[in-house]
Amino acid sequence: MTWHYTLLVEPNETADRAFVADNPGDWMLHCHVTDHQESGIMAVIRVS
């Protein structure tokens, strides 16, 4: 399996992502496009 840190998603497109959640804590998932960050396009993944 190859691991990638960047996922490009086109408008109206969805994608599934698999990852190993072995480091507990709150992790931010976000876009590096500043306009998107300011619009609130991000999420927190909680690993417990």
ABEGO torsion letter per residue (X at the ends): XBBBABBBBBBGBBBBBBBBBABBEBBBBBBABAAAAAAGBBBBBBBX
